[in-house]
Amino acid sequence: MGGYGDQDMVNDSAQLYTIEGISAAILMLVTAYLVISSSTIITPQETHITDMQLEQLGHDALLVLNTPKEYGTPSILYQCIRDDPPPHSGFNAAFNAYFTQLLNTRIFSGNDSLHFKVQLYHRDHSSGEIQPPIDFTSDGVGYFRENAVKVTQWVKMGSDASDPDLKDKIILVEALIWRS
């Protein structure tokens, strides 16, 4: 009789240990799932890399335009700013042709769909205040997105600028570039 009661206790204990083991396994699986799913951070790194590439491309294009072809000659960027007749039309065909070619050229076939808007900034000599931006040029496509980059280049204007406000000034050329 005593053997039968002991046998019954072992079976009840075994069942209790089995239920406890299954519960512990489920708890560990749920915990592992929660830890893995909550610590995984998904970031759109491709966008960051694309913006960096676009910024470098824009900087290089402005730098090429601001580099004279030979010593003692003005750069293309300087000539475009110098020759833009006042009042500013907001469209400079010469600059647009050069800048568009530099921005949208690829090694493989097909052009990119990069767009731009360029503004000029300068200080007033007498007051030292920064003047409102001058809309220098754009490619005609309105800016409608948040994913754009700004690139800048400094240009020292001489006394031969057609706009008297820009004569003998250091101009900040700021280009906003984006993909459509």
C-alpha positions in Angstrom: 0.0 0.0 0.0 2.8 2.3 0.8 4.4 1.6 -2.5 1.2 2.6 -4.4 1.0 5.9 -2.6 4.7 6.7 -3.4 4.1 5.7 -7.0 1.2 8.2 -7.2 3.4 11.0 -5.8 6.1 10.4 -8.4 3.6 10.7 -11.2 2.1 13.9 -9.8 5.6 15.4 -9.4 6.6 14.4 -12.9 3.5 16.1 -14.3 4.2 19.2 -12.3 7.9 19.3 -13.5 6.8 18.8 -17.1 4.3 21.7 -16.9 6.9 23.9 -15.2 9.5 23.0 -17.9 7.1 23.8 -20.7 6.1 27.1 -19.1 9.7 28.1 -18.6 10.5 27.3 -22.3 7.6 29.4 -23.5 8.6 32.2 -21.1 12.2 32.1 -22.4 11.1 32.1 -26.1 8.8 35.1 -25.5 11.5 36.9 -23.6 14.1 36.2 -26.4 11.6 37.4 -29.1 10.9 40.7 -27.1 14.6 41.4 -26.6 15.5 40.8 -30.2 12.6 42.7 -31.7 12.9 45.7 -29.3 16.7 46.1 -29.8 16.6 46.0 -33.6 16.8 49.6 -34.9 16.0 49.9 -38.6 17.4 53.1 -40.1 17.3 54.2 -43.7 21.1 54.4 -44.1 20.8 54.4 -47.9 19.2 57.9 -47.7 22.1 59.2 -45.7 24.7 57.8 -48.1 22.7 59.2 -51.1 22.6 62.6 -49.5 26.4 62.5 -48.9 27.0 61.5 -52.5 24.7 64.3 -53.8 26.4 66.8 -51.6 29.9 65.8 -52.8 28.7 65.9 -56.4 27.3 69.4 -56.0 30.4 70.6 -54.2 32.6 69.2 -56.9 30.5 70.8 -59.6 30.7 74.3 -58.0 34.4 73.8 -57.4 35.0 73.0 -61.0 33.0 76.0 -62.1 35.0 78.2 -59.7 38.4 77.0 -60.9 40.0 79.1 -63.6 41.0 77.2 -66.8 44.4 78.9 -66.7 46.3 81.3 -64.5 45.1 84.9 -64.7 41.7 84.1 -66.3 38.4 84.3 -64.4 36.5 81.2 -63.6 33.2 80.2 -65.3 31.4 80.9 -62.0 32.9 84.3 -61.7 32.0 85.2 -65.3 28.4 84.0 -64.9 28.0 86.2 -61.8 29.8 89.1 -63.3 27.9 89.1 -66.6 24.4 88.6 -65.1 22.7 91.9 -65.9 20.8 93.7 -63.2 18.1 93.4 -62.2 18.7 89.7 -61.7 16.5 87.7 -64.0 16.6 84.5 -61.8 17.8 82.6 -64.8 21.4 82.4 -66.0 21.6 80.3 -69.2 25.4 80.0 -69.2 25.6 78.8 -65.6 22.7 76.5 -66.1 24.3 74.8 -69.1 27.6 74.2 -67.3 26.1 73.3 -63.9 23.5 70.9 -65.4 26.1 69.2 -67.4 28.4 68.7 -64.4 25.5 67.5 -62.1 23.8 65.1 -64.5 26.7 63.5 -66.2 27.2 59.8 -65.5 29.7 57.2 -66.5 27.0 54.8 -67.7 24.2 55.7 -70.2 21.3 57.8 -69.0 21.2 61.1 -67.2 20.3 61.7 -63.6 17.3 63.8 -62.6 19.1 66.4 -60.4 17.6 69.8 -60.1 18.9 73.0 -58.5 18.3 76.5 -57.3 21.2 78.9 -56.8 21.2 82.0 -54.6 23.9 84.6 -53.9 24.6 86.1 -50.5 26.8 89.1 -49.6 27.3 91.8 -46.9 26.8 95.4 -47.3 30.1 97.3 -46.9 28.7 100.2 -44.9 26.4 98.4 -42.5 28.1 95.0 -42.4 24.7 93.3 -42.6 24.0 90.3 -44.7 21.7 91.4 -47.6 18.7 89.4 -48.7 19.6 86.5 -51.0 19.6 87.1 -54.7 17.9 84.4 -56.7 20.7 83.8 -59.2 19.3 80.9 -61.2 17.5 77.6 -61.2 16.7 74.9 -63.7 13.0 75.8 -63.7 11.8 72.9 -61.7 10.2 74.0 -58.5 11.5 72.6 -55.2 8.9 70.5 -53.5 10.7 67.9 -51.5 12.6 67.8 -48.2 15.4 65.6 -49.4 17.8 68.3 -50.7 21.3 69.3 -49.9 23.0 72.7 -49.9 26.5 73.2 -51.2 28.4 76.5 -51.1 31.3 78.2 -52.8 33.0 81.6 -52.1 33.7 83.9 -55.1 35.6 87.2 -54.8 34.1 89.6 -57.2 36.2 92.4 -58.8 35.3 95.9 -59.9 34.1 94.6 -63.3 30.8 93.1 -62.0 27.8 94.4 -64.0 25.8 94.7 -60.8 27.1 97.6 -58.7 25.9 95.8 -55.5 28.3 93.0 -56.2 31.4 95.0 -57.1 34.5 94.2 -54.9 32.5 91.9 -52.7 33.0 88.3 -51.5 29.9 86.4 -52.6 28.6 83.2 -51.1 27.1 81.0 -53.8 24.6 78.6 -52.3 23.1 75.8 -54.4 20.2 73.7 -53.3 20.2 70.4 -55.1 17.6 67.6 -55.1 16.4 64.6 -57.1 13.0 64.5 -58.6 
